[in-house]
Amino acid sequence: MRLFIPFLQRLLHAFPIEIPYLSLILGSAFIYFVSTAMSQHLNDQDYEALAFLSHTAVKLVILSLWLKEMIELFSIWQRLIEP
């Protein structure tokens, strides 16, 4: 795990051009990966309800990370739909 976070930082700086949502994509993928691993571990230890609850909470956290971009997308859609 200690090697993965510096890998993400190096990956962010590896691209010569600016990719708009790269940090959000990598951060979301990392958080989801850790959540899936923890949820699987809790399932293996017979804590299914806690595993489901924690995984759902992480999904909500990821959704909140993307909330600003989603609001911007919905406003663009609204401008396209309304004449």
Secondary structure, DSSP 8 states (H G I E B T S, - for coil): -TTHHHHHHHHHTT-SS--TTHHHHHHHHHHHHHHHHHHHHHHHTT-HHHHHHHHHHHHHHHHHHTHHHHHHHHHHHHHHH--
